[in-house]
Amino acid sequence: MATKVKKQEVVKELESFFNSAKVAVVADVSGLTVAELTTFRRRLDAGKSKCRVGKNTLVKIATKSGNFASIESLAKGPSAIVVGYEDPVQSVKATVDFFKELKKGTIRGGVLDGAVLSTAEVSQLASLPSREALLSSIMGSLDSGASGLVGAISGLMRDIAYLTEEVAKKNNAA
């Protein structure tokens, strides 16, 4: 059994684990092998996310004061907690996709901005496009609007040029 000092160290590690996180997903990992969990962790590392399996009581203590205090209602039984640091959608999507591929484990829910997310809400969040895709879509929309504006202004300038040319011809003819 771990000593009180060791438990305090684990709580400090968990506090730093949650410190700058944007989203947390709690998943039931019963039935997963160590190799499958390792594969899952490697996938998450690529997307600036981390996975941690820990005692639920220590997780509850570590998240007591902060945005993830509501994780207490989800952390029951063998749990893995996935935390996303940059793009919340990417880490949730990676988690949902991994469990779908593996056909093992279930997602219990998540926490985003202090609010508890149900399993259905986590799935909806995973179906959203990533931050990069949203930004490129916005930029495309802005670019098409700017292109349309440039086209309209250049057409107006061309019409003014034709009009002044016609007026000049008419004045020279008279």
ZALOFI-551509 format. One record per residue: residue number from 1; x, y, z of N, C-alpha, C in turn. Coordinates in Angstrom, 1 decimal. Example, Ala and Ser with C-alpha at 12.3 -4.5 7.8 and 13.67 -1.06 7.14 Angstrom:
REM ZALOFI-551509
REC    nr   n.east   n.north     n.up   ca.east   ca.north    ca.up   c.east   c.north     c.up
REC     1     13.2      -5.7      7.8      12.3       -4.5      7.8     13.2      -3.3      7.8
REC     2     12.8      -2.2      7.1      13.7       -1.1      7.1     12.9       0.0      7.9
***
This chain:
REM ZALOFI-551509
REC    nr   n.east   n.north     n.up   ca.east   ca.north    ca.up   c.east   c.north     c.up
REC     1      0.8      -1.2      0.0       0.0        0.0      0.0      0.9       1.2      0.0
REC     2      0.5       2.2     -0.7       1.3        3.4     -0.9      1.2       4.3      0.4
REC     3      2.3       4.9      0.7       2.3        5.7      1.9      1.7       7.0      1.6
REC     4      1.4       7.8      2.7       0.8        9.1      2.6      1.6      10.0      1.7
REC     5      2.9      10.0      1.9       3.8       10.8      1.1      3.7      10.5     -0.4
REC     6      3.7       9.2     -0.7       3.6        8.8     -2.1      2.3       9.3     -2.7
REC     7      1.2       9.1     -1.9      -0.1        9.6     -2.4     -0.1      11.1     -2.6
REC     8      0.5      11.8     -1.8       0.6       13.3     -2.0      1.4      13.6     -3.2
REC     9      2.4      12.9     -3.5       3.2       13.1     -4.8      2.3      12.8     -6.0
REC    10      1.5      11.7     -5.9       0.6       11.4     -7.0     -0.4      12.5     -7.2
REC    11     -0.9      13.0     -6.1      -1.9       14.1     -6.2     -1.3      15.3     -6.9
REC    12     -0.1      15.7     -6.5       0.6       16.8     -7.1      0.8      16.6     -8.6
REC    13      1.2      15.4     -9.0       1.3       15.0    -10.4      0.0      15.2    -11.2
REC    14     -1.1      14.7    -10.5      -2.4       14.8    -11.2     -2.8      16.3    -11.3
REC    15     -2.5      17.1    -10.3      -2.8       18.5    -10.4     -2.2      19.2    -11.5
REC    16     -0.9      18.8    -11.8      -0.2       19.4    -12.9     -0.7      18.8    -14.2
REC    17     -1.2      17.6    -14.2      -1.8       16.9    -15.3     -3.0      17.7    -15.8
REC    18     -3.8      18.1    -14.8      -5.0       18.9    -15.2     -4.8      20.4    -15.3
REC    19     -3.7      20.9    -14.9      -3.4       22.3    -14.7     -3.8      23.1    -16.0
REC    20     -3.3      22.8    -17.1      -3.5       23.7    -18.3     -4.4      23.0    -19.3
REC    21     -5.2      22.0    -18.9      -6.0       21.2    -19.8     -7.3      22.0    -20.2
REC    22     -7.8      21.7    -21.3      -9.0       22.3    -21.8    -10.2      21.4    -21.7
REC    23     -9.9      20.1    -21.9     -11.0       19.1    -21.8    -10.5      17.8    -21.2
REC    24    -11.4      17.1    -20.5     -11.1       15.8    -20.0    -12.2      14.8    -20.3
REC    25    -11.8      13.6    -20.7     -12.7       12.6    -21.1    -12.4      11.4    -20.2
REC    26    -13.4      10.8    -19.5     -13.3        9.7    -18.7    -13.8       8.5    -19.4
REC    27    -13.0       7.4    -19.4     -13.3        6.2    -20.1    -13.1       5.0    -19.3
REC    28    -14.0       4.0    -19.4     -13.8        2.7    -18.7    -12.9       1.9    -19.5
REC    29    -11.8       1.5    -18.9     -10.8        0.8    -19.6    -10.7      -0.7    -19.2
REC    30    -11.7      -1.2    -18.6     -11.7       -2.6    -18.2    -11.7      -3.5    -19.4
REC    31    -10.8      -4.4    -19.5     -10.7       -5.3    -20.6     -9.6      -4.9    -21.6
REC    32     -9.0      -3.8    -21.4      -7.9       -3.3    -22.3     -6.6      -3.9    -21.8
REC    33     -5.8      -4.3    -22.7      -4.4       -4.8    -22.3     -3.5      -3.6    -22.2
REC    34     -2.3      -3.9    -21.6      -1.3       -2.9    -21.5     -0.8      -2.4    -22.8
REC    35     -0.7      -3.3    -23.8      -0.3       -3.0    -25.1     -1.3      -2.0    -25.8
REC    36     -2.6      -2.3    -25.6      -3.6       -1.5    -26.2     -3.6      -0.1    -25.6
REC    37     -3.4       0.0    -24.3      -3.3        1.3    -23.6     -2.1       2.1    -24.1
REC    38     -1.0       1.4    -24.3       0.3        2.0    -24.8      0.1       2.6    -26.2
REC    39     -0.6       1.8    -27.0      -0.9        2.3    -28.4     -1.8       3.5    -28.3
REC    40     -2.8       3.5    -27.4      -3.7        4.6    -27.2     -2.9       5.9    -26.8
REC    41     -2.0       5.7    -25.8      -1.2        6.8    -25.3     -0.3       7.4    -26.4
REC    42      0.2       6.6    -27.2       1.1        7.1    -28.3      0.3       7.9    -29.3
REC    43     -0.9       7.5    -29.6      -1.8        8.2    -30.5     -2.1       9.6    -29.9
REC    44     -2.4       9.6    -28.6      -2.7       10.9    -28.0     -1.5      11.8    -27.9
REC    45     -0.3      11.3    -27.7       0.9       12.2    -27.7      1.0      13.0    -28.9
REC    46      0.6      12.4    -30.1       0.8       13.1    -31.3     -0.2      14.3    -31.4
REC    47     -1.3      14.3    -30.7      -2.2       15.4    -30.7     -2.2      16.3    -29.5
REC    48     -1.1      16.3    -28.8      -1.0       17.2    -27.6     -2.0      16.8    -26.5
REC    49     -2.2      15.5    -26.3      -3.1       15.0    -25.3     -2.4      14.0    -24.5
REC    50     -2.9      13.7    -23.3      -2.3       12.7    -22.4     -3.4      11.9    -21.8
REC    51     -3.0      10.6    -21.5      -3.9        9.7    -20.8     -3.3       9.3    -19.5
REC    52     -4.1       9.2    -18.5      -3.6        8.8    -17.2     -4.6       7.8    -16.5
REC    53     -4.1       6.7    -16.0      -5.0        5.8    -15.3     -4.5       6.0    -13.8
REC    54     -5.5       6.3    -12.9      -5.1        6.5    -11.5     -6.2       6.1    -10.6
REC    55     -5.9       6.1     -9.3      -7.0        5.9     -8.4     -8.0       7.0     -8.4
REC    56     -9.3       6.6     -8.4     -10.3        7.6     -8.5    -10.3       8.6     -7.3
REC    57    -10.0       8.1     -6.1     -10.0        9.0     -4.9     -8.9      10.0     -5.1
REC    58     -7.8       9.7     -5.6      -6.7       10.6     -5.8     -7.0      11.6     -6.9
REC    59     -7.7      11.2     -7.9      -8.2       12.1     -9.0     -9.2      13.1     -8.4
REC    60    -10.1      12.6     -7.6     -11.0       13.5     -7.0    -10.4      14.6     -6.1
REC    61     -9.3      14.2     -5.4      -8.6       15.1     -4.5     -7.9      16.1     -5.4
REC    62     -7.2      15.7     -6.5      -6.5       16.6     -7.3     -7.3      17.6     -8.1
REC    63     -8.6      17.2     -8.4      -9.4       18.1     -9.1    -10.4      18.8     -8.3
REC    64    -10.3      18.7     -7.0     -11.3       19.3     -6.0    -11.5      20.8     -6.3
REC    65    -10.4      21.5     -6.5     -10.5       23.0     -6.7    -10.0      23.3     -8.1
REC    66    -10.9      23.5     -9.0     -10.5       23.8    -10.4    -11.7      23.5    -11.4
REC    67    -11.3      23.6    -12.6     -12.4       23.4    -13.7    -12.9      22.0    -13.8
REC    68    -12.1      21.1    -13.3     -12.4       19.6    -13.4    -13.0      19.0    -12.2
REC    69    -13.5      19.8    -11.2     -14.1       19.3    -10.0    -15.3      18.4    -10.3
REC    70    -16.0      18.6    -11.3     -17.2       17.8    -11.6    -16.8      16.4    -12.2
REC    71    -15.5      16.2    -12.4     -15.1       14.8    -12.9    -15.4      13.7    -11.8
REC    72    -15.6      14.2    -10.6     -15.9       13.2     -9.5    -17.1      12.3     -9.8
REC    73    -18.1      12.9    -10.5     -19.3       12.0    -10.8    -19.0      11.0    -11.9
REC    74    -17.9      11.1    -12.7     -17.6       10.2    -13.8    -16.6       9.2    -13.4
REC    75    -15.7       9.5    -12.4     -14.6        8.6    -12.1    -15.1       7.6    -11.1
REC    76    -15.5       6.5    -11.6     -16.0        5.3    -10.8    -15.5       4.1    -11.5
REC    77    -14.9       3.2    -10.8     -14.4        1.9    -11.4    -13.1       2.2    -12.1
REC    78    -12.6       1.2    -12.9     -11.3        1.4    -13.7    -11.5       2.4    -14.7
REC    79    -10.8       3.6    -14.5     -11.0        4.7    -15.4     -9.7       5.2    -16.0
REC    80     -9.7       5.6    -17.2      -8.6        6.3    -17.8     -9.1       7.7    -18.1
REC    81     -8.3       8.7    -17.8      -8.7       10.1    -18.0     -7.8      10.6    -19.1
REC    82     -8.4      11.1    -20.2      -7.7       11.7    -21.3     -7.9      13.2    -21.2
REC    83     -6.8      13.9    -21.3      -6.8       15.3    -21.1     -6.2      15.9    -22.4
REC    84     -7.0      16.9    -23.0      -6.5       17.7    -24.1     -6.0      19.0    -23.8
REC    85     -4.8      19.4    -24.3      -4.2       20.6    -23.9     -4.4      21.8    -24.9
REC    86     -4.5      21.5    -26.2      -4.6       22.5    -27.2     -6.0      22.5    -27.8
REC    87     -6.3      21.5    -28.6      -7.6       21.5    -29.4     -8.4      20.4    -28.7
REC    88     -9.5      20.9    -28.0     -10.3       19.9    -27.3    -11.0      18.8    -28.2
REC    89    -11.3      19.3    -29.4     -12.0       18.3    -30.3    -11.1      17.2    -30.7
REC    90     -9.8      17.6    -31.0      -8.8       16.5    -31.5     -8.7      15.4    -30.4
REC    91     -8.5      15.8    -29.2      -8.3       14.7    -28.2     -9.5      13.9    -28.0
REC    92    -10.7      14.5    -28.0     -12.0       13.8    -27.8    -12.2      12.9    -29.0
REC    93    -11.9      13.4    -30.2     -12.0       12.6    -31.5    -11.1      11.4    -31.4
REC    94     -9.9      11.6    -31.0      -8.9       10.5    -31.0     -9.4       9.4    -30.0
REC    95     -9.9       9.8    -28.9     -10.4        8.9    -27.9    -11.6       8.1    -28.4
REC    96    -12.6       8.8    -28.9     -13.8        8.1    -29.5    -13.4       7.1    -30.6
REC    97    -12.6       7.6    -31.5     -12.2        6.7    -32.6    -11.4       5.5    -32.2
REC    98    -10.6       5.6    -31.2      -9.8        4.5    -30.7    -10.7       3.4    -30.1
REC    99    -11.6       3.9    -29.3     -12.6        2.9    -28.7    -13.5       2.2    -29.7
REC   100    -13.9       3.0    -30.8     -14.7        2.4    -31.8    -13.9       1.3    -32.6
REC   101    -12.6       1.7    -32.9     -11.8        0.7    -33.6    -11.5      -0.6    -32.8
REC   102    -11.3      -0.4    -31.5     -10.9       -1.5    -30.7    -12.1      -2.3    -30.3
REC   103    -13.3      -1.7    -30.2     -14.5       -2.3    -29.8    -14.4      -2.9    -28.4
REC   104    -13.6      -2.2    -27.6     -13.5       -2.4    -26.2    -13.5      -1.1    -25.4
REC   105    -13.9      -1.1    -24.2     -13.9        0.1    -23.4    -15.1       1.0    -23.8
REC   106    -15.5       1.8    -22.9     -16.6        2.8    -23.1    -16.2       4.1    -22.6
REC   107    -16.9       5.1    -23.1     -16.6        6.5    -22.7    -17.8       6.8    -21.7
REC   108    -17.4       7.2    -20.5     -18.4        7.6    -19.5    -18.9       9.0    -19.6
REC   109    -18.1       9.9    -20.1     -18.4       11.3    -20.2    -17.2      12.1    -20.2
REC   110    -17.4      13.4    -20.0     -16.3       14.3    -20.1    -16.6      15.6    -19.3
REC   111    -15.6      16.4    -19.3     -15.7       17.8    -18.6    -15.1      18.8    -19.6
REC   112    -15.8      19.8    -19.9     -15.4       20.9    -20.8    -15.8      22.2    -20.1
REC   113    -14.8      23.1    -19.8     -15.1       24.3    -19.2    -15.9      24.2    -17.9
REC   114    -15.6      23.1    -17.1     -16.3       22.9    -15.9    -17.6      22.3    -15.9
REC   115    -18.1      22.0    -17.1     -19.4       21.4    -17.3    -19.3      19.9    -17.6
REC   116    -20.1      19.1    -17.0     -20.0       17.7    -17.3    -20.7      17.4    -18.6
REC   117    -20.1      16.6    -19.4     -20.6       16.2    -20.7    -21.1      14.7    -20.6
REC   118    -22.2      14.4    -21.2     -22.7       13.0    -21.2    -21.9      12.3    -22.3
REC   119    -22.1      11.0    -22.4     -21.5       10.2    -23.5    -21.9      10.7    -24.8
REC   120    -23.2      11.0    -25.0     -23.7       11.5    -26.3    -23.1      12.9    -26.6
REC   121    -22.9      13.7    -25.6     -22.3       15.0    -25.9    -20.8      14.9    -26.2
REC   122    -20.2      13.9    -25.6     -18.8       13.7    -26.0    -18.7      13.2    -27.5
REC   123    -19.6      12.4    -27.9     -19.7       11.9    -29.3    -19.9      13.1    -30.2
REC   124    -20.8      14.0    -29.8     -21.1       15.2    -30.6    -19.9      16.0    -30.8
REC   125    -19.2      16.2    -29.7     -17.9       17.0    -29.7    -16.9      16.4    -30.6
REC   126    -16.8      15.1    -30.6     -15.9       14.4    -31.5    -16.2      14.5    -32.9
REC   127    -17.5      14.7    -33.2     -17.9       14.9    -34.6    -17.7      16.3    -35.2
REC   128    -17.3      17.2    -34.4     -17.0       18.6    -34.8    -15.7      18.6    -35.6
REC   129    -15.6      19.5    -36.6     -14.3       19.6    -37.2    -13.2      20.1    -36.3
REC   130    -12.0      19.8    -36.6     -10.9       20.3    -35.7    -10.7      21.8    -35.8
REC   131     -9.9      22.3    -35.0      -9.7       23.8    -34.9     -9.1      24.3    -36.2
REC   132     -8.1      23.5    -36.8      -7.5       23.9    -38.1     -8.5      23.9    -39.2
REC   133     -9.4      22.9    -39.2     -10.4       22.8    -40.3    -11.4      24.0    -40.1
REC   134    -11.8      24.4    -38.9     -12.6       25.5    -38.7    -12.0      26.8    -39.1
REC   135    -10.7      27.0    -38.8     -10.0       28.2    -39.2     -9.8      28.3    -40.7
REC   136     -9.5      27.2    -41.3      -9.4       27.2    -42.8    -10.7      27.5    -43.5
REC   137    -11.8      27.0    -42.9     -13.1       27.3    -43.4    -13.4      28.8    -43.3
REC   138    -13.1      29.4    -42.1     -13.4       30.8    -41.9    -12.5      31.7    -42.9
REC   139    -11.2      31.3    -43.0     -10.4       32.0    -43.9    -10.9      31.9    -45.4
REC   140    -11.4      30.7    -45.7     -11.9       30.6    -47.1    -13.1      31.5    -47.3
REC   141    -14.0      31.6    -46.3     -15.1       32.4    -46.4    -14.7      33.9    -46.5
REC   142    -13.7      34.3    -45.7     -13.3       35.7    -45.7    -12.6      36.0    -47.0
REC   143    -11.9      35.0    -47.6     -11.2       35.2    -48.8    -12.2      35.3    -50.0
REC   144    -13.2      34.5    -50.0     -14.2       34.6    -51.1    -15.0      35.9    -51.0
REC   145    -15.2      36.4    -49.8     -15.9       37.7    -49.7    -15.0      38.8    -50.2
REC   146    -13.7      38.7    -49.9     -12.8       39.8    -50.3    -12.6      39.7    -51.9
REC   147    -12.6      38.5    -52.4     -12.5       38.3    -53.9    -13.7      38.9    -54.6
REC   148    -14.8      38.7    -54.0     -16.1       39.2    -54.6    -16.1      40.8    -54.5
REC   149    -15.6      41.3    -53.4     -15.5       42.8    -53.3    -14.5      43.3    -54.3
REC   150    -13.4      42.7    -54.5     -12.4       43.2    -55.5    -13.0      43.1    -56.9
REC   151    -13.7      42.0    -57.2     -14.3       41.9    -58.5    -15.3      43.0    -58.7
REC   152    -16.1      43.3    -57.7     -17.1       44.3    -57.9    -16.5      45.7    -58.1
REC   153    -15.5      46.0    -57.3     -14.8       47.3    -57.4    -14.1      47.4    -58.8
REC   154    -13.4      46.3    -59.2     -12.7       46.4    -60.5    -13.8      46.6    -61.7
REC   155    -14.9      45.9    -61.5     -16.0       46.1    -62.6    -16.5      47.5    -62.6
REC   156    -16.6      48.1    -61.4     -17.1       49.5    -61.3    -16.1      50.4    -62.0
REC   157    -14.8      50.2    -61.7     -13.7       51.0    -62.2    -13.7      50.9    -63.8
REC   158    -13.9      49.6    -64.3     -13.9       49.4    -65.7    -15.0      50.2    -66.4
REC   159    -16.2      50.1    -65.7     -17.4       50.8    -66.3    -17.2      52.3    -66.3
REC   160    -16.5      52.9    -65.3     -16.2       54.3    -65.2    -15.2      54.6    -66.3
REC   161    -14.2      53.8    -66.6     -13.3       54.0    -67.6    -13.9      54.0    -69.0
REC   162    -14.8      53.1    -69.3     -15.6       53.0    -70.5    -16.4      54.3    -70.7
REC   163    -17.1      54.7    -69.6     -18.0       55.8    -69.7    -17.2      57.1    -70.0
REC   164    -16.0      57.3    -69.3     -15.2       58.5    -69.6    -14.7      58.5    -71.0
REC   165    -14.3      57.3    -71.5     -13.9       57.1    -72.9    -14.9      57.5    -73.9
REC   166    -16.2      57.1    -73.7     -17.3       57.4    -74.5    -17.6      58.9    -74.5
REC   167    -17.5      59.5    -73.3     -17.8       60.9    -73.2    -16.7      61.7    -73.9
REC   168    -15.5      61.2    -73.8     -14.4       61.9    -74.5    -14.6      61.8    -76.0
REC   169    -15.0      60.7    -76.5     -15.2       60.5    -78.0    -16.3      61.4    -78.4
REC   170    -17.4      61.5    -77.7     -18.5       62.3    -78.0    -18.1      63.8    -78.1
REC   171    -17.3      64.2    -77.1     -16.9       65.6    -77.1    -16.0      66.0    -78.2
REC   172    -15.1      65.0    -78.6     -14.2       65.2    -79.8    -15.0      65.2    -81.1
REC   173    -16.0      64.4    -81.2     -16.8       64.4    -82.4    -17.6      65.6    -82.6
REC   174    -18.0      66.3    -81.6     -18.8       67.5    -81.7    -18.1      68.8    -82.0
***
